[in-house]
Amino acid sequence: MNSGINTLLTDTEREAVIELRHAMHREPELSNKEWNTQQRIRETLEQFGLVGANAFHRTGLYVDIEGTASGPRRSIAVRGDIDALPIQETRDDLPFRSRVEGVMHACGHDLHASIAMGVALAFHRMRNNFAGKVRILFQPAEEAEPLGGRTVVEEKLLDGFDRAVGFHVAPSIPRGNYGARAGAVTKSADQFTLAVSGSAAHGSTPHAGVDAIAIAAAFINEVQKVISREMPADDKSIITIGTIHGGEATNIICPSVIMEGTIRTANPERRSLLAQRVREIGEGVAAMHRGKAEFILRSGEPAVINDAEMVDLFRYAVVQAAGPEAFTEGKSLSGSDDFGFYSQCVRSIYFWFGSGEPGKDSGVHTPTFAVSDDVLIPTTELAINYCLDLLNGRPA
């Protein structure tokens, strides 16, 4: 690690990192509504002399720190997401538990944003000791559309950057351990709607109509064969039908059904193929039953793809900081993250920091999810040193 430069946070910076985490957890805000969170982040930055932060996606904020030292001028983007989830927190052992009914930080974004804050404060203090640029993005709306990660790309906030760094808490990894692996570590997530049209008739004369419910049932059965019969056994793609709405009465042949679902895959090449097959099966099954189907696809986040060299360098940073036993490759996730937009256009890493310990091993997106403050400072300092290694071009 860069032992020649003091990369550790000062006491005041540590206090600010922890207080931001507590404040965000007490007052969580849902995706695209993070107004108070945005203001709190801006005020914390300005408290340390970091002025001129720019808003994006309405409720997000990014700030640039320019190094003044001589040397290669590389540029690193660091993402910390800031939105919460519509879940009622049920833990009563947290002094900073959520005060907002039905909303909590159940995915660790309070931690992610606080780590990003620590990176920003440290690099601002050390700006005379490095060359290049660090952009910290406090990104809103990771959990729900319209996604903040898409806006980052659309507004070209990564243009000209050499690397991007993201991270996520992992209760499945013991506290003090860190994970990363090369290649796809999440799946893309595209949403679709299939509107099936038939024609109504009396329930006693089904032949006089076209039963949209029967068509929907046939589609649900057939579409899963795309995974079981058309994808390689180790592909792990997923097609989910999440909602189905149709029918007016028990004695009427249903004339229309609307289904919604998601298509997930870690393989970018199969992403378009899966959508094509869902469309074809929907339209084909409907035609076979004398009905019609309209397919609408809404593209979501791409899969997060980790750069192999960045993972190797991260492993080196973890071993230097906490020993070889602290690093694990971890497992790729079936879920998605809009950091995939970042990795689609710049070489990236998305690493996990462990939070698992007795009493705090509940999974993300659950009402009992909790993470100790003790993970914050070590993870922040690891991220600072890792970004310094990236800026300095240290080989793994």
C-alpha positions as CSV (number, residue, x, y, z in Angstrom):
1,M,0.0,0.0,0.0
2,N,1.0,3.6,-0.3
3,S,2.7,3.7,3.1
4,G,4.7,6.8,2.2
5,I,1.5,8.9,2.3
6,N,-0.8,9.3,5.2
7,T,-4.0,7.8,3.9
8,L,-5.7,7.4,7.2
9,L,-8.7,9.6,8.1
10,T,-8.2,12.2,10.7
11,D,-10.3,12.0,13.9
12,T,-12.6,14.8,12.6
13,E,-13.1,13.0,9.3
14,R,-13.8,9.7,11.0
15,E,-16.5,11.4,13.1
16,A,-18.0,13.0,10.0
17,V,-18.2,9.6,8.2
18,I,-19.9,7.9,11.2
19,E,-22.3,10.8,11.8
20,L,-23.3,10.9,8.1
21,R,-24.1,7.2,8.3
22,H,-26.2,7.7,11.5
23,A,-28.0,10.7,10.0
24,M,-28.8,8.9,6.8
25,H,-30.0,5.9,8.6
26,R,-32.3,7.9,10.9
27,E,-33.8,9.9,8.1
28,P,-33.8,7.6,5.0
29,E,-35.3,8.7,1.7
30,L,-36.7,6.7,-1.2
31,S,-35.3,6.6,-4.7
32,N,-35.6,9.9,-6.6
33,K,-36.7,11.7,-3.3
34,E,-33.3,12.1,-1.6
35,W,-33.5,15.9,-1.2
36,N,-32.6,16.1,2.4
37,T,-29.8,13.5,1.9
38,Q,-28.4,15.6,-0.9
39,Q,-28.4,18.7,1.2
40,R,-26.8,16.9,4.2
41,I,-24.0,15.6,1.9
42,R,-23.4,19.0,0.5
43,E,-23.2,20.5,3.9
44,T,-20.7,17.9,5.1
45,L,-18.5,18.5,2.1
46,E,-18.5,22.2,2.6
47,Q,-17.7,21.8,6.3
48,F,-14.4,20.4,5.2
49,G,-13.8,23.0,2.5
50,L,-15.0,20.9,-0.4
51,V,-17.2,23.4,-2.3
52,G,-18.6,23.4,-5.8
53,A,-20.4,20.0,-5.8
54,N,-22.6,19.6,-8.8
55,A,-26.2,18.2,-8.8
56,F,-27.2,15.5,-11.2
57,H,-30.4,13.3,-11.6
58,R,-32.1,16.1,-9.5
59,T,-31.3,14.5,-6.1
60,G,-27.7,13.3,-6.7
61,L,-24.4,15.1,-6.1
62,Y,-20.9,14.7,-7.4
63,V,-17.7,16.5,-6.5
64,D,-14.2,16.5,-8.1
65,I,-10.9,16.6,-6.3
66,E,-7.9,17.6,-8.4
67,G,-4.5,16.5,-7.3
68,T,-1.7,19.1,-7.6
69,A,1.4,16.9,-7.4
70,S,3.4,16.0,-10.5
71,G,3.0,12.6,-12.2
72,P,0.7,10.7,-14.4
73,R,-2.8,12.3,-14.5
74,R,-5.2,9.4,-14.2
75,S,-8.8,9.9,-13.2
76,I,-10.9,7.7,-10.9
77,A,-14.7,7.8,-10.3
78,V,-16.0,6.5,-7.0
79,R,-19.7,5.7,-6.6
80,G,-21.7,5.7,-3.3
81,D,-25.4,5.2,-3.7
82,I,-27.7,7.1,-1.3
83,D,-31.4,5.8,-1.6
84,A,-33.3,3.7,0.9
85,L,-36.1,1.1,0.6
86,P,-39.8,1.0,1.4
87,I,-39.3,-1.4,4.3
88,Q,-40.3,-1.0,8.0
89,E,-37.3,-1.4,10.2
90,T,-38.0,-3.8,13.1
91,R,-34.8,-3.6,15.1
92,D,-35.0,-1.8,18.4
93,D,-31.3,-2.2,19.3
94,L,-30.0,0.6,17.0
95,P,-29.7,4.1,18.6
96,F,-29.9,5.5,15.1
97,R,-32.8,3.4,13.8
98,S,-35.1,4.8,11.1
99,R,-37.5,7.5,12.2
100,V,-39.4,7.4,8.9
101,E,-42.4,5.1,8.9
102,G,-42.1,2.4,6.3
103,V,-38.7,3.4,5.0
104,M,-35.2,2.1,6.0
105,H,-31.7,1.7,4.7
106,A,-32.1,-2.0,4.2
107,C,-29.4,-2.3,1.6
108,G,-26.5,-0.5,3.2
109,H,-26.6,2.7,1.1
110,D,-26.1,4.7,4.2
111,L,-22.7,2.9,4.6
112,H,-21.9,3.2,0.9
113,A,-22.4,7.0,0.9
114,S,-20.5,7.4,4.1
115,I,-17.5,5.5,2.7
116,A,-17.6,7.7,-0.4
117,M,-17.7,10.7,1.8
118,G,-14.6,9.5,3.7
119,V,-12.8,9.0,0.3
120,A,-13.7,12.5,-0.7
121,L,-12.5,14.1,2.5
122,A,-9.2,12.3,2.5
123,F,-8.4,13.1,-1.1
124,H,-9.3,16.7,-0.6
125,R,-6.9,16.8,2.4
126,M,-4.2,15.0,0.4
127,R,-4.6,16.9,-2.9
128,N,-1.0,18.1,-2.7
129,N,0.2,14.5,-2.6
130,F,-1.3,13.0,-5.7
131,A,-1.7,13.7,-9.4
132,G,-4.9,13.2,-11.4
133,K,-8.5,13.5,-10.5
134,V,-11.0,11.7,-8.2
135,R,-14.7,12.2,-8.8
136,I,-17.0,11.1,-6.0
137,L,-20.6,10.4,-7.1
138,F,-23.3,10.4,-4.4
139,Q,-25.7,8.6,-6.7
140,P,-29.5,8.5,-6.1
141,A,-32.0,6.0,-7.3
142,E,-30.1,2.8,-7.4
143,E,-33.2,0.8,-6.2
144,A,-35.9,2.2,-8.5
145,E,-36.5,3.8,-11.9
146,P,-35.6,6.2,-13.2
147,L,-32.2,4.9,-12.3
148,G,-29.4,7.2,-11.3
149,G,-26.7,5.1,-12.9
150,R,-28.3,5.5,-16.3
151,T,-28.2,9.3,-15.8
152,V,-24.5,9.1,-15.0
153,V,-23.9,7.7,-18.4
154,E,-26.4,9.8,-20.3
155,E,-24.9,13.0,-18.8
156,K,-21.4,11.8,-19.7
157,L,-20.2,12.0,-16.1
158,L,-17.7,9.2,-16.8
159,D,-16.3,10.5,-20.0
160,G,-12.5,10.7,-19.9
161,F,-12.2,8.6,-16.7
162,D,-9.8,5.7,-16.6
163,R,-11.4,3.6,-13.8
164,A,-14.6,3.4,-11.7
165,V,-14.9,2.0,-8.2
166,G,-18.1,0.7,-6.6
167,F,-18.7,-1.3,-3.4
168,H,-21.5,-3.1,-1.5
169,V,-21.9,-4.4,2.0
170,A,-22.2,-8.2,2.2
171,P,-23.6,-9.8,5.3
172,S,-22.7,-13.2,3.8
173,I,-19.0,-12.3,4.2
174,P,-17.5,-12.1,7.8
175,R,-16.8,-8.6,9.1
176,G,-13.3,-7.6,8.3
177,N,-13.2,-9.6,5.1
178,Y,-13.5,-8.3,1.5
179,G,-14.4,-9.9,-1.7
180,A,-14.0,-9.3,-5.5
181,R,-13.9,-11.5,-8.6
182,A,-13.3,-10.9,-12.2
183,G,-16.1,-10.9,-14.8
184,A,-19.8,-10.6,-14.3
185,V,-20.7,-10.3,-10.6
186,T,-24.4,-9.3,-11.0
187,K,-27.1,-9.8,-13.7
188,S,-28.7,-7.4,-16.0
189,A,-32.3,-6.7,-15.2
190,D,-34.9,-5.9,-17.9
191,Q,-38.6,-5.5,-17.2
192,F,-41.3,-6.5,-19.6
193,T,-45.1,-6.3,-20.0
194,L,-47.1,-8.8,-21.9
195,A,-50.7,-7.7,-22.7
196,V,-52.8,-10.7,-23.8
197,S,-56.0,-10.0,-25.7
198,G,-58.9,-12.5,-26.2
199,S,-62.6,-11.9,-26.3
200,A,-65.3,-12.2,-23.6
201,A,-68.1,-14.7,-23.5
202,H,-70.4,-16.2,-20.9
203,G,-68.6,-18.7,-18.7
204,S,-71.0,-21.4,-19.8
205,T,-70.0,-21.0,-23.4
206,P,-66.2,-20.7,-23.5
207,H,-66.1,-21.7,-27.2
208,A,-67.8,-18.3,-28.0
209,G,-64.9,-16.4,-26.7
210,V,-61.1,-16.4,-26.5
211,D,-59.8,-17.0,-22.9
212,A,-57.0,-14.6,-22.1
213,I,-56.4,-16.4,-18.8
214,A,-55.8,-19.7,-20.6
215,I,-53.4,-18.0,-22.9
216,A,-51.5,-16.4,-19.9
217,A,-51.3,-19.8,-18.2
218,A,-49.9,-21.4,-21.3
219,F,-47.3,-18.5,-21.7
220,I,-46.2,-18.8,-18.1
221,N,-45.6,-22.5,-18.5
222,E,-43.9,-22.3,-21.9
223,V,-41.6,-19.3,-21.2
224,Q,-39.7,-21.1,-18.4
225,K,-38.5,-23.6,-21.1
226,V,-36.4,-20.9,-22.5
227,I,-34.2,-21.3,-19.4
228,S,-34.4,-25.0,-19.0
229,R,-34.2,-26.0,-22.6
230,E,-32.5,-23.2,-24.5
231,M,-29.8,-21.9,-22.1
232,P,-26.6,-23.7,-21.1
233,A,-27.0,-25.5,-17.7
234,D,-24.5,-23.2,-16.1
235,D,-25.9,-20.0,-17.5
236,K,-28.1,-19.1,-14.5
237,S,-30.3,-16.7,-16.4
238,I,-33.7,-16.0,-14.8
239,I,-37.2,-15.2,-16.2
240,T,-39.7,-14.1,-13.6
241,I,-43.4,-13.4,-13.9
242,G,-44.0,-11.0,-11.1
243,T,-47.5,-9.7,-11.6
244,I,-50.6,-11.0,-13.4
245,H,-53.9,-9.1,-13.6
246,G,-57.1,-10.2,-15.4
247,G,-60.7,-11.2,-15.1
248,E,-63.9,-9.4,-14.1
249,A,-66.2,-12.1,-12.8
250,T,-66.3,-15.9,-12.1
251,N,-68.8,-16.4,-14.9
252,I,-67.1,-14.4,-17.7
253,I,-64.5,-15.7,-20.1
254,C,-61.6,-13.2,-19.5
255,P,-60.9,-11.0,-22.5
256,S,-57.6,-9.5,-21.4
257,V,-54.6,-10.2,-19.1
258,I,-51.6,-8.1,-18.3
259,M,-48.4,-9.8,-17.0
260,E,-45.2,-8.1,-15.9
261,G,-41.9,-9.7,-15.3
262,T,-38.1,-9.5,-15.4
263,I,-35.3,-11.0,-17.5
264,R,-32.0,-11.4,-15.8
265,T,-28.7,-12.6,-17.2
266,A,-25.0,-12.2,-16.6
267,N,-24.3,-12.7,-20.3
268,P,-24.6,-9.5,-22.4
269,E,-24.9,-11.5,-25.6
270,R,-27.8,-13.5,-24.3
271,R,-29.6,-10.4,-23.0
272,S,-31.2,-9.5,-26.3
273,L,-31.8,-13.2,-27.2
274,L,-33.8,-13.8,-24.0
275,A,-36.0,-10.7,-24.7
276,Q,-36.5,-11.9,-28.2
277,R,-37.6,-15.4,-27.1
278,V,-40.0,-14.0,-24.5
279,R,-41.6,-11.9,-27.2
280,E,-41.8,-14.8,-29.6
281,I,-43.3,-17.2,-27.1
282,G,-45.9,-14.6,-25.9
283,E,-47.0,-13.8,-29.5
284,G,-46.9,-17.5,-30.6
285,V,-48.9,-18.9,-27.6
286,A,-51.5,-16.1,-28.1
287,A,-51.8,-16.9,-31.8
288,M,-52.1,-20.6,-31.1
289,H,-55.1,-19.9,-28.8
290,R,-56.7,-17.4,-31.3
291,G,-55.6,-14.4,-29.3
292,K,-53.1,-11.6,-29.6
293,A,-50.2,-10.5,-27.4
294,E,-48.3,-7.2,-27.2
295,F,-44.8,-7.3,-25.7
296,I,-43.1,-4.2,-24.2
297,L,-39.5,-4.3,-23.0
298,R,-38.1,-1.7,-20.6
299,S,-34.3,-2.0,-20.5
300,G,-32.8,-1.8,-17.0
301,E,-29.3,-2.0,-15.6
302,P,-26.6,-4.0,-17.4
303,A,-24.6,-6.7,-15.6
304,V,-21.7,-5.4,-13.5
305,I,-18.5,-6.6,-15.1
306,N,-15.3,-6.5,-13.0
307,D,-12.0,-5.8,-14.7
308,A,-9.5,-8.6,-14.0
309,E,-6.5,-6.3,-13.4
310,M,-8.5,-4.1,-11.0
311,V,-9.5,-7.2,-9.1
312,D,-5.9,-8.3,-8.8
313,L,-4.8,-4.9,-7.5
314,F,-7.7,-5.0,-5.0
315,R,-6.6,-8.4,-3.8
316,Y,-3.1,-6.9,-3.2
317,A,-4.6,-3.9,-1.3
318,V,-6.6,-6.2,0.9
319,V,-3.7,-8.5,1.7
320,Q,-1.5,-5.5,2.5
321,A,-4.1,-4.1,4.8
322,A,-5.6,-7.1,6.5
323,G,-3.7,-10.2,5.5
324,P,-4.3,-12.9,2.9
325,E,-7.1,-14.6,4.9
326,A,-9.2,-11.4,4.6
327,F,-9.7,-11.7,0.8
328,T,-12.3,-13.9,-0.8
329,E,-13.5,-14.1,-4.3
330,G,-17.1,-14.1,-3.1
331,K,-20.0,-15.2,-5.2
332,S,-21.6,-13.5,-8.2
333,L,-25.1,-12.3,-7.4
334,S,-28.5,-13.1,-9.0
335,G,-29.6,-9.5,-8.3
336,S,-28.7,-6.4,-10.2
337,D,-27.1,-3.0,-9.5
338,D,-27.0,0.1,-11.7
339,F,-23.3,0.2,-11.3
340,G,-23.5,-1.9,-14.4
341,F,-24.0,1.3,-16.3
342,Y,-20.6,2.4,-15.1
343,S,-18.8,-0.9,-15.9
344,Q,-20.4,-0.8,-19.4
345,C,-18.4,2.3,-20.3
346,V,-15.3,2.3,-18.1
347,R,-13.0,-0.3,-16.6
348,S,-14.5,-0.9,-13.2
349,I,-14.5,-2.9,-9.9
350,Y,-17.4,-3.6,-7.6
351,F,-16.1,-5.1,-4.4
352,W,-17.9,-6.4,-1.3
353,F,-17.0,-5.6,2.3
354,G,-18.1,-8.1,4.8
355,S,-20.5,-7.3,7.7
356,G,-21.5,-10.7,8.9
357,E,-21.3,-11.3,12.7
358,P,-23.6,-12.8,15.3
359,G,-26.8,-10.7,15.6
360,K,-26.1,-8.9,12.4
361,D,-26.3,-11.5,9.7
362,S,-29.8,-10.8,8.3
363,G,-29.7,-10.3,4.5
364,V,-30.2,-7.1,2.6
365,H,-33.7,-5.9,1.8
366,T,-35.0,-7.4,5.1
367,P,-36.5,-5.4,8.1
368,T,-33.9,-6.8,10.5
369,F,-30.8,-5.9,8.3
370,A,-28.1,-4.1,10.4
371,V,-24.4,-3.4,10.1
372,S,-21.9,-2.4,12.8
373,D,-20.2,1.0,12.6
374,D,-17.0,-0.9,13.0
375,V,-16.9,-1.8,9.3
376,L,-16.9,1.8,8.2
377,I,-13.5,3.2,8.9
378,P,-11.4,0.1,7.8
379,T,-13.4,-0.1,4.5
380,T,-13.0,3.6,3.9
381,E,-9.3,3.5,4.4
382,L,-9.0,0.5,2.2
383,A,-10.9,2.3,-0.5
384,I,-8.7,5.4,-0.1
385,N,-5.5,3.4,-0.5
386,Y,-6.9,1.3,-3.3
387,C,-7.8,4.5,-5.3
388,L,-4.3,5.8,-4.6
389,D,-2.8,2.6,-6.1
390,L,-5.1,3.1,-9.2
391,L,-4.0,6.7,-9.6
392,N,-0.3,5.8,-9.2
393,G,-0.6,2.9,-11.6
394,R,0.7,0.4,-9.1
395,P,1.0,-3.1,-10.6
396,A,-0.8,-5.9,-8.8
